[in-house]
Amino acid sequence: MSQSTINMLQETLNMFVFLAVELTLLFLAISYLVGVLQEYIPPSKIQSILSSKNGKGYLVAGFLGAITPFCSCSTIPFLKGLLRAKAGFGTMMVFLFASPLLNPIIIGLFAVTFGLKVTLFYFVMAMGVSVIAGYTLERLGFEKYIKAEAYEEPKPSCCGTSCGAKPASVSKWRRIWNATWKDFKKVLPYLIGGIAVGSMIYGFMPTEFVAKVASDSNPFAVPIAAIIGIPLYIRAEAVIPLSAALAAKGMGLGAVMALIIGSAGASLTEVILLKSLFKNQMIIAFLTVIITMAIGAGYLYGFIFS
């Protein structure tokens, strides 16, 4: 076995361990936080704030996504909470699209790396497409492609007592944790599978290859970069520096924009996790929106800033 192959395997293993630990902790922490919020904020309140009947609900969902520091995968437990609170379908989709793309970390790094004009362009594109996509999917009736079990509350664990009773010794904090753990066990196979595939792609896809196929000389650079970004799971903290490095290696700036949106907006791990909530038609619609956004932003960026 060559040294390069050993290095790739080492990178794959390191990424797998890192993502497994990070995403497990994030999922548990966010799921628990959502459970706590549901204890104090009644579903009716969430419904009124994020109602699709209220035009403001779409913008509220978009800005809610912008202030939550979630990556594409850690958005899922928050989405599950919105589903159980029966928030508007369109506004939930806006949150799903906007949250990983507009979180404070990625916006801050964008401004530092590419400047305020490019950051403003990115923000407007991501927010605008997220709102339009959420509204359109609701109008087209895609809510029917949510799995019925996605709305179900996890049944509490008996904790050694009769399941029919609610003993005082079992606090609400313990009940929230039991529900959180039950949710986590349901998505664990999806999580591990997605991390494994994503880590393999990360470890064996060299940045030189990405820069070569998505250079300015390739007329299909933007769509290629958008599609490459989805399986190449990259956290917000890494996607901007990596994109800057790829640009320095000859990757076109429009393709860089497409890669950032593709990798931050969706990941293979997230798509696999969404399988626990959505039917295939909704998964396809989700990917179509992200890829269309990435390609559109890439070409428009090249047109405006070149």
Phi, psi and chi 1 to 4 in degrees:
 res  aa     phi    psi   chi1   chi2   chi3   chi4
   1 MET       -  128.9 -173.8  179.9  -64.6      -
   2 SER   -71.5  161.2   66.2      -      -      -
   3 GLN   -64.9  -35.6 -174.7   59.9   44.0      -
   4 SER   -64.7  -39.0   62.3      -      -      -
   5 THR   -66.3  -40.5  -57.6      -      -      -
   6 ILE   -61.4  -41.7  -66.7  174.7      -      -
   7 ASN   -63.8  -40.3  -69.5  -20.6      -      -
   8 MET   -65.2  -41.8  -71.9  178.6 -178.7      -
   9 LEU   -62.9  -40.1  -74.2  171.4      -      -
  10 GLN   -63.8  -42.2 -175.0   65.7   45.2      -
  11 GLU   -63.5  -40.2  -75.5 -169.9   19.5      -
  12 THR   -62.5  -46.4  -61.0      -      -      -
  13 LEU   -64.3  -43.6 -179.3   60.0      -      -
  14 ASN   -60.8  -43.6  -70.2  -18.6      -      -
  15 MET   -65.7  -39.8  179.0   56.4   70.5      -
  16 PHE   -60.8  -49.0  178.4   85.8      -      -
  17 VAL   -62.7  -45.2  172.6      -      -      -
  18 PHE   -59.6  -49.4  172.2   76.0      -      -
  19 LEU   -68.4  -38.9  -71.3  178.2      -      -
  20 ALA   -60.8  -45.8      -      -      -      -
  21 VAL   -68.3  -48.7  172.5      -      -      -
  22 GLU   -62.5  -49.5 -178.7 -171.3   47.5      -
  23 LEU   -70.3  -32.3  -66.0 -178.9      -      -
  24 THR   -63.2  -48.5  -66.3      -      -      -
  25 LEU   -63.6  -42.4  -66.6  175.9      -      -
  26 LEU   -63.0  -45.9  -83.4  172.2      -      -
  27 PHE   -61.2  -46.7 -170.2   97.1      -      -
  28 LEU   -65.2  -44.0  -69.5  172.8      -      -
  29 ALA   -65.5  -45.4      -      -      -      -
  30 ILE   -70.1  -40.9  -65.7  170.1      -      -
  31 SER   -60.5  -41.5  -67.7      -      -      -
  32 TYR   -65.6  -42.5 -168.9   82.9      -      -
  33 LEU   -61.3  -42.1  175.4   60.9      -      -
  34 VAL   -62.7  -40.7  170.2      -      -      -
  35 GLY   -61.5  -40.6      -      -      -      -
  36 VAL   -64.4  -44.8  171.3      -      -      -
  37 LEU   -60.0  -38.9  -70.0  174.9      -      -
  38 GLN   -67.2  -23.7  -72.0  176.8  -32.4      -
  39 GLU   -68.9  -31.2  -76.6  -76.8  -33.5      -
  40 TYR  -109.1  -22.7  -66.2   95.9      -      -
  41 ILE  -111.3  111.2  -56.2  176.2      -      -
  42 PRO   -65.6  148.2   23.2  -32.6      -      -
  43 PRO   -53.4  -33.4  -26.4   34.6      -      -
  44 SER   -62.0  -34.7   58.2      -      -      -
  45 LYS   -67.3  -44.0 -176.7   67.8  173.2  177.5
  46 ILE   -64.2  -39.8  -62.6  174.6      -      -
  47 GLN   -60.6  -41.3  -70.6  172.9   31.7      -
  48 SER   -70.8  -35.9   64.4      -      -      -
  49 ILE   -72.4  -43.6  -64.6  173.2      -      -
  50 LEU  -108.0   39.0  -65.2  179.5      -      -
  51 SER   -79.0  133.1  171.2      -      -      -
  52 SER   -70.9  -17.6  -61.8      -      -      -
  53 LYS   -73.6  -21.6  -63.9  177.5 -178.3  178.6
  54 ASN   -97.3  116.8  176.2    7.2      -      -
  55 GLY   -56.0  -30.6      -      -      -      -
  56 LYS   -68.2  -21.9  -66.0  179.4 -178.6  178.4
  57 GLY   -58.8  -34.6      -      -      -      -
  58 TYR   -65.7  -45.0  -67.5   97.2      -      -
  59 LEU   -68.6  -38.5  -73.1  176.2      -      -
  60 VAL   -60.3  -42.9  170.4      -      -      -
  61 ALA   -63.4  -40.3      -      -      -      -
  62 GLY   -63.2  -45.2      -      -      -      -
  63 PHE   -73.8  -28.6  -79.4  101.9      -      -
  64 LEU   -62.1  -42.0  176.6   63.2      -      -
  65 GLY   -63.5  -35.4      -      -      -      -
  66 ALA   -70.5  -25.8      -      -      -      -
  67 ILE   -99.4   -2.8   63.0  173.5      -      -
  68 THR   -97.4  121.9   48.8      -      -      -
  69 PRO   -79.9   58.9   31.7  -34.5      -      -
  70 PHE  -104.3  146.5  -61.4  157.8      -      -
  71 CYS   -88.9 -179.5   66.1      -      -      -
  72 SER   -60.7  -34.7   56.7      -      -      -
  73 CYS   -80.0  -40.5  -66.9      -      -      -
  74 SER   -75.4   -4.4   52.6      -      -      -
  75 THR   -70.3  -26.8  -60.6      -      -      -
  76 ILE   -60.2  -49.1  -54.2  -57.9      -      -
  77 PRO   -62.2  -33.8   15.3  -28.9      -      -
  78 PHE   -66.3  -39.7 -158.2   96.7      -      -
  79 LEU   -62.0  -39.5  178.4   66.4      -      -
  80 LYS   -60.6  -38.6  -71.5  170.5   72.5   72.0
  81 GLY   -64.7  -40.1      -      -      -      -
  82 LEU   -65.9  -38.2  -66.4  178.3      -      -
  83 LEU   -62.5  -43.8  -77.1  167.5      -      -
  84 ARG   -71.2  -26.1  -73.1  167.4 -179.3  164.5
  85 ALA   -83.4   -2.2      -      -      -      -
  86 LYS    56.8   45.1  -66.4 -178.5  171.3   56.1
  87 ALA   -68.5  165.3      -      -      -      -
  88 GLY   -59.8  138.9      -      -      -      -
  89 PHE   -61.4  -47.3  171.6   71.8      -      -
  90 GLY   -60.6  -42.7      -      -      -      -
  91 THR   -69.1  -33.7   53.9      -      -      -
  92 MET   -62.7  -39.3  -76.2 -170.3  -67.6      -
  93 MET   -67.7  -37.0  -67.2  -57.7  101.4      -
  94 VAL   -59.7  -45.4  173.0      -      -      -
  95 PHE   -61.5  -42.8  175.6   81.8      -      -
  96 LEU   -60.8  -42.0  176.5   63.0      -      -
  97 PHE   -74.3  -43.0  -66.3  125.7      -      -
  98 ALA   -79.8  -34.1      -      -      -      -
  99 SER   -55.8  -53.2  178.9      -      -      -
 100 PRO   -72.6  -25.3   26.6  -34.4      -      -
 101 LEU   -81.5  -30.4  -72.4  168.4      -      -
 102 LEU  -116.6   17.7  -62.8  174.6      -      -
 103 ASN   -66.1  154.7   76.6   65.3      -      -
 104 PRO   -56.9  -32.7  -24.2   33.5      -      -
 105 ILE   -65.5  -49.5  -63.5  172.1      -      -
 106 ILE   -68.2  -35.3 -160.5  169.4      -      -
 107 ILE   -66.6  -43.1  -66.9  -61.7      -      -
 108 GLY   -61.9  -46.0      -      -      -      -
 109 LEU   -66.4  -36.2  -72.1  172.7      -      -
 110 PHE   -59.0  -47.9 -131.2  110.7      -      -
 111 ALA   -62.9  -42.0      -      -      -      -
 112 VAL   -67.7  -39.4  170.6      -      -      -
 113 THR   -84.4  -43.3  -53.4      -      -      -
 114 PHE  -112.7   -8.3  -63.8  107.5      -      -
 115 GLY    95.5  167.2      -      -      -      -
 116 LEU   -70.9  -36.7  -67.8  178.2      -      -
 117 LYS   -63.2  -46.2  -72.8 -175.8  178.6  179.5
 118 VAL   -66.6  -38.0  177.1      -      -      -
 119 THR   -63.9  -42.5  -56.0      -      -      -
 120 LEU   -63.5  -41.8 -179.9   60.7      -      -
 121 PHE   -59.4  -47.8  167.8   83.2      -      -
 122 TYR   -60.3  -45.6  172.2   82.8      -      -
 123 PHE   -62.3  -46.8 -174.3   91.6      -      -
 124 VAL   -63.4  -42.5  170.7      -      -      -
 125 MET   -63.0  -50.1  -79.3  -65.9  -59.9      -
 126 ALA   -64.9  -44.1      -      -      -      -
 127 MET   -67.4  -46.2  178.5   66.3   78.9      -
 128 GLY   -61.9  -47.5      -      -      -      -
 129 VAL   -67.5  -37.7  174.0      -      -      -
 130 SER   -60.9  -46.0  -64.5      -      -      -
 131 VAL   -65.8  -46.3  170.0      -      -      -
 132 ILE   -62.3  -42.5  -67.9  170.3      -      -
 133 ALA   -65.8  -43.6      -      -      -      -
 134 GLY   -61.1  -45.0      -      -      -      -
 135 TYR   -62.8  -44.5  176.7   82.6      -      -
 136 THR   -66.1  -44.1  -57.3      -      -      -
 137 LEU   -63.0  -36.5  -72.2  172.9      -      -
 138 GLU   -67.8  -43.6  175.4  156.2    6.9      -
 139 ARG   -62.3  -31.9  -71.4  -66.3  179.2 -179.6
 140 LEU   -83.0   -1.7  -67.3  175.7      -      -
 141 GLY    78.8   28.7      -      -      -      -
 142 PHE   -74.4   -6.0  -88.9   73.8      -      -
 143 GLU   -59.7  -26.3 -173.8  171.8    5.3      -
 144 LYS   -68.2  -11.7   62.8 -172.9  175.7 -174.9
 145 TYR   -94.9   12.7  -61.5  124.5      -      -
 146 ILE   -87.5  133.7  -62.5  177.1      -      -
 147 LYS   -67.6  142.9  -67.3 -178.7  176.7  178.9
 148 ALA   -59.6  -36.8      -      -      -      -
 149 GLU   -69.4  -15.5   55.1  -94.1   31.2      -
 150 ALA   -65.4  -25.2      -      -      -      -
 151 TYR   -87.4  -11.6  -64.5  102.5      -      -
 152 GLU   -76.2  137.2  -63.6  174.1   -1.5      -
 153 GLU   -77.6  135.4  -68.3  -76.2   -7.8      -
 154 PRO   -64.2  136.1   22.8  -31.9      -      -
 155 LYS   -71.7  136.5  -65.1  179.4 -179.2  178.5
 156 PRO   -67.7  148.3   24.3  -32.7      -      -
 157 SER   -72.8  150.1  169.4      -      -      -
 158 CYS   -72.5  -26.0  -64.0      -      -      -
 159 CYS    54.8   36.4  -61.1      -      -      -
 160 GLY    81.0    5.1      -      -      -      -
 161 THR  -119.4  177.7   65.0      -      -      -
 162 SER   -66.4  131.3  171.4      -      -      -
 163 CYS   -65.8  -23.7  -73.3      -      -      -
 164 GLY   -79.7  -11.2      -      -      -      -
 165 ALA  -105.8  159.7      -      -      -      -
 166 LYS  -123.6   77.8  -75.9 -171.1  176.7 -179.9
 167 PRO   -64.2  149.0   25.1  -34.4      -      -
 168 ALA   -62.9  -25.0      -      -      -      -
 169 SER   -69.0  -20.0   59.2      -      -      -
 170 VAL   -94.5  102.3 -179.7      -      -      -
 171 SER   -74.1  166.1   68.8      -      -      -
 172 LYS   -64.6  -29.7   62.8 -178.1  176.1 -177.8
 173 TRP   -66.8  -37.3  -48.5  113.5      -      -
 174 ARG   -69.3  -39.4 -178.0   62.0 -179.1  -89.3
 175 ARG   -62.2  -41.8  -75.7 -169.7  -71.5  103.7
 176 ILE   -63.3  -41.7  -65.3  170.0      -      -
 177 TRP   -64.7  -41.9  171.1 -108.0      -      -
 178 ASN   -59.8  -41.8  -69.3  -21.4      -      -
 179 ALA   -66.9  -39.9      -      -      -      -
 180 THR   -61.8  -45.1  -64.0      -      -      -
 181 TRP   -66.3  -37.5 -174.8 -109.5      -      -
 182 LYS   -65.0  -41.8 -162.0  172.1 -173.0   69.0
 183 ASP   -61.2  -44.4  -97.2  -13.0      -      -
 184 PHE   -62.0  -41.8  175.7   69.2      -      -
 185 LYS   -63.4  -31.4  -71.9 -167.4  -67.2 -175.8
 186 LYS   -67.7  -39.4  -74.2 -178.2 -179.8  178.8
 187 VAL   -93.1   -7.5  -57.2      -      -      -
 188 LEU   -54.9  -46.1 -176.1   59.6      -      -
 189 PRO   -60.0  -39.4  -22.4   33.9      -      -
 190 TYR   -65.0  -41.6  -62.1   97.1      -      -
 191 LEU   -63.7  -49.2 -173.9   66.3      -      -
 192 ILE   -65.1  -41.6  -65.0  -60.4      -      -
 193 GLY   -62.2  -44.7      -      -      -      -
 194 GLY   -65.5  -41.9      -      -      -      -
 195 ILE   -63.3  -41.5  -69.0  172.2      -      -
 196 ALA   -61.3  -48.5      -      -      -      -
 197 VAL   -66.8  -44.9  176.7      -      -      -
 198 GLY   -62.2  -38.7      -      -      -      -
 199 SER   -66.7  -38.2  -61.4      -      -      -
 200 MET   -62.1  -44.6  -72.8  -71.1  -69.5      -
 201 ILE   -64.1  -42.9  -66.6  171.2      -      -
 202 TYR   -61.0  -44.1  176.5   88.2      -      -
 203 GLY   -71.7  -29.9      -      -      -      -
 204 PHE  -109.2    5.8  -74.5   87.1      -      -
 205 MET  -109.9  101.0 -176.2 -179.1  -72.9      -
 206 PRO   -70.3  146.5   24.9  -32.5      -      -
 207 THR   -63.5  -29.2   55.4      -      -      -
 208 GLU   -62.3  -37.0  -69.5   80.0    2.5      -
 209 PHE   -66.6  -43.9  167.8   76.2      -      -
 210 VAL   -61.8  -44.7  177.5      -      -      -
 211 ALA   -63.8  -35.9      -      -      -      -
 212 LYS   -69.2  -47.6 -177.6  178.2  179.1  179.9
 213 VAL   -75.7  -16.6  -61.4      -      -      -
 214 ALA  -116.3   31.8      -      -      -      -
 215 SER   -79.9  168.3   64.9      -      -      -
 216 ASP   -60.5  -25.3  -79.8  -30.9      -      -
 217 SER   -75.5  -13.5   59.6      -      -      -
 218 ASN   -96.2  115.2 -174.7   -9.0      -      -
 219 PRO   -64.3  -19.3   23.5  -33.3      -      -
 220 PHE  -101.6   20.3  -58.9  104.1      -      -
 221 ALA   -60.6  -41.8      -      -      -      -
 222 VAL   -65.0  -53.4  169.1      -      -      -
 223 PRO   -63.1  -34.2   16.0  -27.8      -      -
 224 ILE   -63.1  -45.2  -71.7  173.7      -      -
 225 ALA   -62.8  -40.1      -      -      -      -
 226 ALA   -62.3  -43.3      -      -      -      -
 227 ILE   -72.9  -38.9  -66.9  170.2      -      -
 228 ILE   -62.1  -36.2  -74.6  175.8      -      -
 229 GLY   -62.4  -30.9      -      -      -      -
 230 ILE   -68.2  -51.5  -69.2  175.9      -      -
 231 PRO   -74.0  -21.0   25.7  -34.6      -      -
 232 LEU   -83.5   81.1 -170.6   64.4      -      -
 233 TYR   -64.2  118.9  178.8   76.2      -      -
 234 ILE  -133.4  130.0  -48.4  171.3      -      -
 235 ARG   -70.0  158.6  -77.8  -60.3  -50.4  -87.6
 236 ALA   -57.7  -36.0      -      -      -      -
 237 GLU   -66.1  -23.0  -64.7   86.9  -18.2      -
 238 ALA  -106.4  -24.6      -      -      -      -
 239 VAL   -66.2  -36.5   65.9      -      -      -
 240 ILE   -70.8  -51.1  -54.9  -62.3      -      -
 241 PRO   -59.6  -39.0  -23.9   33.9      -      -
 242 LEU   -63.7  -42.2  175.2   60.9      -      -
 243 SER   -63.1  -39.5  -62.1      -      -      -
 244 ALA   -62.9  -39.2      -      -      -      -
 245 ALA   -66.8  -40.0      -      -      -      -
 246 LEU   -65.3  -38.2  -71.2  170.1      -      -
 247 ALA   -63.4  -38.5      -      -      -      -
 248 ALA   -67.0  -25.5      -      -      -      -
 249 LYS   -87.4    1.6  -70.7 -175.9  178.2 -177.3
 250 GLY   113.2    4.3      -      -      -      -
 251 MET   -73.9  133.3 -170.3  172.5 -173.0      -
 252 GLY   -62.9  146.6      -      -      -      -
 253 LEU   -67.0  -31.4  -67.3 -179.4      -      -
 254 GLY   -64.8  -39.8      -      -      -      -
 255 ALA   -68.0  -35.4      -      -      -      -
 256 VAL   -60.7  -44.0  167.5      -      -      -
 257 MET   -60.9  -43.3 -179.3   66.6   69.2      -
 258 ALA   -64.7  -39.1      -      -      -      -
 259 LEU   -64.7  -42.6  178.5   71.7      -      -
 260 ILE   -61.9  -46.2  -68.2  171.2      -      -
 261 ILE   -67.9  -41.7  -66.8  175.6      -      -
 262 GLY   -63.3  -43.3      -      -      -      -
 263 SER   -78.9  -36.7   58.7      -      -      -
 264 ALA   -81.1  -35.2      -      -      -      -
 265 GLY   -77.2  -28.3      -      -      -      -
 266 ALA  -151.2  151.9      -      -      -      -
 267 SER  -143.6  159.3   68.2      -      -      -
 268 LEU   -59.7  -38.3 -169.0   59.8      -      -
 269 THR   -62.2  -43.7  -52.7      -      -      -
 270 GLU   -63.6  -42.3 -179.9 -170.5   19.8      -
 271 VAL   -61.0  -41.5  171.0      -      -      -
 272 ILE   -66.3  -39.0  -65.9  173.1      -      -
 273 LEU   -64.8  -38.7  -77.4  172.2      -      -
 274 LEU   -65.0  -21.5  -74.9  174.2      -      -
 275 LYS   -61.0  -24.5  -76.6  -76.1  -69.7  178.9
 276 SER   -77.0  -12.8   65.8      -      -      -
 277 LEU  -114.7  -35.9  -55.9  176.0      -      -
 278 PHE  -114.6  152.7  -65.3  156.0      -      -
 279 LYS   -80.9  168.9  -62.5  176.7 -177.9  177.9
 280 ASN   -57.7  -37.2  -70.2  -24.0      -      -
 281 GLN   -60.9  -37.9  -64.8   92.2  -32.1      -
 282 MET   -73.3  -35.8 -171.0   62.2 -129.2      -
 283 ILE   -61.7  -45.4  -61.8  -69.1      -      -
 284 ILE   -62.2  -42.1  -66.9  170.3      -      -
 285 ALA   -63.2  -41.4      -      -      -      -
 286 PHE   -60.7  -48.9  169.6   77.3      -      -
 287 LEU   -64.7  -37.8  -71.5  172.9      -      -
 288 THR   -61.2  -42.0  -59.9      -      -      -
 289 VAL   -63.8  -47.1  169.7      -      -      -
 290 ILE   -64.5  -45.6  -64.4  -62.3      -      -
 291 ILE   -65.8  -41.7  -67.8  173.7      -      -
 292 THR   -62.7  -42.8  -58.9      -      -      -
 293 MET   -61.0  -45.7 -175.6 -166.7  -54.9      -
 294 ALA   -63.5  -46.5      -      -      -      -
 295 ILE   -67.1  -45.0  -66.3  173.6      -      -
 296 GLY   -60.8  -45.2      -      -      -      -
 297 ALA   -65.4  -37.7      -      -      -      -
 298 GLY   -63.1  -48.0      -      -      -      -
 299 TYR   -69.2  -40.8  -80.1  124.8      -      -
 300 LEU   -66.5  -38.0 -172.4   57.9      -      -
 301 TYR   -61.4  -45.5  175.0   87.5      -      -
 302 GLY   -61.4  -36.7      -      -      -      -
 303 PHE   -70.1  -40.4  176.3   76.5      -      -
 304 ILE   -79.1  -43.3  -65.7  174.3      -      -
 305 PHE  -100.1   -8.5  -67.8   93.6      -      -
 306 SER   -80.3      -   60.6      -      -      -
